[in-house]
C-alpha cells in the first residue's frame, strides 16, 4: 500500500513510469474496497446469519421442552482422561439411568447425561426432550446465536480483505514481472554497444 502515498506526487513527476501510476491506482482501489466493501459484506453476512440463527432459535424453542428427570442409578464411567488434548466434555458430566415424563404424557426411562456432579437416587435434574420425550440437546439461545452471527460477519469481512489484498499482490507481481521483461528486452538491444565510443553515430 506504500504506492498510495506517492500517487499525488507521481501525477506530474517526469521520472514517473506508467507502471508506477498503475500500481498506485491498484493500491488505492484495493484500499477503498477493504475500507468500504469488506465492512458491507461483513454486515450483510452477519445480518443474514443472525436472521437464520434466530429462526433456528425460535424453531428449537418451539419443538424442545424442558422436563424434570429423576435419577434411578448412576452409571459407572471409565476413569478421567489425564491428557487435556484428548479429554472431552464427557469428563465434566455424569451418566445416569433416569426416568422422566414427556410433554405428551408418556413415561420414559433410559441412560442420559446429567449435569449433576454427584447424583443420588431420586434426585431431580433438568432434561431437554422433544414433544415425544426423546432426549435432545439444549436449544440454542439468542445471545449465543448473536455471537455466532457476529463471528460469521467478521469472518466474511476478513475473507473479503484477504481476497482483495491477494488480488492486489498478484496484479502488482505481474506488473513487476512485465516491467523486468521490458528492461531485459531494452538491455538486450542496448547491451552490445553499451559504453562504446561513437555508439549510434
C-alpha positions in Angstrom: 0.0 0.0 0.0 3.0 2.3 0.0 2.3 3.2 -3.6 -0.7 5.2 -2.5 1.5 7.8 -0.7 3.2 8.6 -3.9 0.1 8.8 -6.1 -0.3 12.5 -5.9 3.5 13.1 -6.3 3.7 10.8 -9.3 1.0 12.7 -11.2 3.4 15.3 -12.6 6.7 13.7 -12.0 8.8 13.4 -15.2 10.5 10.3 -13.9 7.2 8.6 -13.3 6.7 5.3 -15.2 3.3 4.2 -16.3 3.6 1.1 -14.1 4.2 3.3 -11.0 1.0 5.2 -11.5 -0.9 2.0 -12.3 0.5 0.3 -9.2 -0.6 3.3 -7.1 -4.1 3.2 -8.6 -4.4 -0.6 -7.9 -3.3 0.0 -4.3 -5.9 2.8 -3.9 -8.7 0.8 -5.3 -7.7 -2.1 -3.1 -7.7 0.1 -0.1 -11.1 1.6 -0.9 -12.5 -2.0 -1.3 -11.1 -3.0 2.0 -12.4 0.1 3.8 -15.8 0.1 2.1 -16.7 -3.3 0.6 -15.3 -5.6 3.4 -17.4 -4.0 6.2 -20.5 -4.0 4.0 -20.0 -7.7 3.2 -19.4 -8.4 6.9 -22.6 -6.6 7.9 -24.7 -8.3 5.3 -23.3 -11.8 6.1 -23.7 -11.1 9.8 -27.3 -10.0 9.4 -28.2 -12.9 7.2 -26.6 -15.3 9.7 -28.4 -13.7 12.6 -31.8 -14.0 10.9 -31.2 -17.6 10.1 -29.9 -18.4 13.6 -32.8 -16.5 15.2 -35.2 -18.6 13.1 -33.4 -21.7 14.3 -33.7 -20.5 17.9 -37.4 -20.0 17.6 -37.9 -23.4 16.0 -35.8 -25.1 18.6 -37.6 -23.4 21.5 -40.9 -24.4 19.9 -40.1 -28.1 19.5 -37.8 -28.7 22.5 -39.1 -28.9 26.1 -37.5 -28.8 29.5 -38.7 -31.7 31.7 -37.7 -32.9 35.1 -35.9 -36.2 35.2 -35.3 -38.4 38.3 -32.1 -40.3 38.9 -32.7 -44.1 39.1 -29.0 -45.0 39.4 -25.6 -43.8 38.4 -23.8 -45.4 35.5 -20.2 -46.5 36.0 -17.8 -44.4 33.9 -14.3 -45.0 32.7 -11.6 -43.1 34.6 -10.9 -39.5 33.6 -8.5 -39.0 30.7 -5.4 -37.2 32.1 -4.5 -35.8 28.7 -6.2 -32.4 28.2 -5.8 -32.7 24.4 -7.8 -35.8 24.2 -10.2 -35.3 27.1 -13.8 -34.5 26.2 -16.8 -32.8 27.7 -18.0 -36.2 28.9 -15.4 -35.9 31.8 -17.4 -32.9 33.1 -20.8 -34.7 33.2 -22.2 -37.8 34.8 -24.2 -40.5 33.0 -27.2 -41.8 34.9 -30.2 -44.0 34.3 -33.2 -41.8 34.8 -36.9 -41.7 34.3 -39.0 -38.7 33.0 -42.3 -37.9 31.6 -42.6 -36.4 28.1 -44.7 -33.3 27.3 -47.3 -35.7 25.7 -47.6 -37.5 29.0 -45.7 -40.7 28.0 -43.3 -42.2 30.5 -39.6 -42.7 29.6 -36.7 -44.5 31.1 -33.1 -44.6 29.9 -29.4 -43.7 30.2 -28.8 -39.9 29.8 -26.1 -37.3 30.6 -26.8 -35.4 33.8 -25.4 -32.1 34.9 -25.3 -33.4 38.5 -21.7 -33.9 39.8 -22.7 -36.4 42.4 -26.1 -37.8 41.5 -28.1 -39.8 44.1 -31.1 -42.0 43.5 -34.3 -39.9 43.5 -32.5 -36.7 42.8 -34.1 -34.5 40.1 -32.3 -32.7 37.3 -33.5 -30.8 34.1 -33.6 -32.6 30.8 -34.4 -31.4 27.3 -36.7 -33.6 25.1 -38.9 -33.3 22.1 -42.7 -33.5 22.3 -42.5 -37.3 22.4 -39.9 -37.5 25.2 -36.8 -38.3 23.1 -33.7 -36.6 24.6 -32.4 -33.7 22.5 -29.7 -31.0 23.0 -30.5 -27.8 24.8 -32.0 -25.3 22.4 -29.8 -22.5 21.1 -30.3 -19.2 22.9 -30.4 -15.7 21.3 -27.1 -14.4 22.8 -25.2 -17.5 21.5 -26.9 -17.1 18.1 -25.9 -13.4 18.0 -22.3 -14.3 18.9 -22.2 -16.8 16.0 -23.7 -14.2 13.7 -21.1 -11.6 14.7 -18.3 -14.2 14.1 -19.7 -15.0 10.7 -19.8 -11.4 9.7 -16.3 -10.8 11.0 -15.1 -13.9 9.1 -16.7 -12.7 5.9 -15.1 -9.2 6.2 -11.7 -10.8 6.8 -12.2 -13.1 3.9 -13.0 -10.2 1.6 -10.0 -8.3 2.9 -7.7 -11.3 2.2 -9.2 -11.7 -1.3 -8.7 -8.1 -2.2 -5.2 -7.9 -0.8 -4.3 -11.2 -2.5 -5.6 -9.9 -5.8 -3.7 -6.7 -5.4 -0.5 -8.6 -4.8 -1.0 -10.8 -7.8 -1.6 -7.8 -10.1 1.4 -5.9 -8.8 3.6 -9.1 -9.1 2.5 -9.4 -12.8 3.2 -5.7 -13.4 6.7 -6.0 -11.9 7.4 -9.1 -14.0 6.3 -7.3 -17.1 8.5 -4.3 -16.2 11.5 -6.6 -15.7 10.8 -8.3 -19.0 10.8 -4.9 -20.8 14.1 -3.9 -19.0 15.7 -7.1 -20.2 14.5 -6.5 -23.7 15.8 -2.9 -23.7 19.1 -4.2 -22.2 19.4 -6.8 -25.0 19.0 -4.1 -27.6 21.5 -1.6 -26.0 23.8 -4.1 -24.3 26.2 -5.0 -27.3 27.1 -1.3 -27.8 27.0 -0.2 -24.2 29.9 2.1 -23.4 31.5 2.1 -26.8 32.7 5.4 -28.3 30.7 6.7 -31.1 27.7 4.4 -30.5 24.8 5.3 -32.6 26.9 7.5 -34.9 
